[in-house]
Amino acid sequence: MTIQGSAWALALCLASGSALGAETQASVPPVETAVVTVTAGTSVGAVLMENVNSGFNSVGENVLLNTTEDLAVNGRVAIAKGAQIKAQIGSLGQRGMMGKGGDLSFTPVSVQAVDGQWVPLDKDQMGARGAGASVGAIIGIGLFASGKAAFVLRGTTYDVSIRRDTAIDTSKETPGPTLQAADIDASSAIAELKRINFAAGKVGEDIVFTISLPPDIAALAGNSPDSVQIVKMAEEVLREPISAINVTRGVKAKNLLIATFGWWSVIRHAQQGVTSVVLHSKLSDGRVARAQQEMSTEWKLK
């Protein structure tokens, strides 16, 4: 082979190698990263998970909302549906005489991403203003009736916005609240229909549940307030169970536990009409008895 021929062969070989290398490089897929960035101003749907009332809540108190949908970036979920949103009550105005209605406002603080971090939200105010009393409504000796309390009901929806660009690791997953497994089934009953004057912001009577335990385990039931807790309401597992304020036994039927709960601690999580309630009774041997009941309520909202 001549020198010229060798040169041509070398050039052809190098060209083929370059083409093969380019083809091989092109066939390698780009490396995907699990870390995505949620940009400032991104909107997230939210739903209020508890009732708020200017007659019962206090300034600085936390209010719980959940996201209503997944928020995905590049096909990866960064904030999951049902993620917790923290909000805080910023102002409260009590209803007053001469028809003055109450008012309240609360602002979103942060939302929990799938990797567990709390992503800051724009502090757009949410809230309500209570209506004034009806014209000519007079009580007592010429005093005008007071206005209505300001309130927002569980299930009210909002849009909240991400405050600043935030990097989120979508390979991690923070589990939501789960219901502890129960060892024993029990039955429960509520004494009567509860009427709730929510518009007036009036506290009602404490709410009493009676739990009927199987006779063979009744002696193992505790009598301390935290021995009976509400762990689920309206199909939602509570992030913080509600402890009873008092637990006693039936006078004659010793297998009955009579658990009394503070009115607002329960109504705060209730819904209009019928609310499903799940209670846990802790036994001295470490087991848990579960009782479920539907709580019937009648709400006055005007």
Order of alpha helices (4+ residues) and beta strands (2+ residues): alpha-beta-beta-beta-beta-beta-beta-beta-beta-beta-beta-beta-beta-beta-beta-beta-beta-beta-beta-beta-beta-beta-beta-alpha-beta-beta
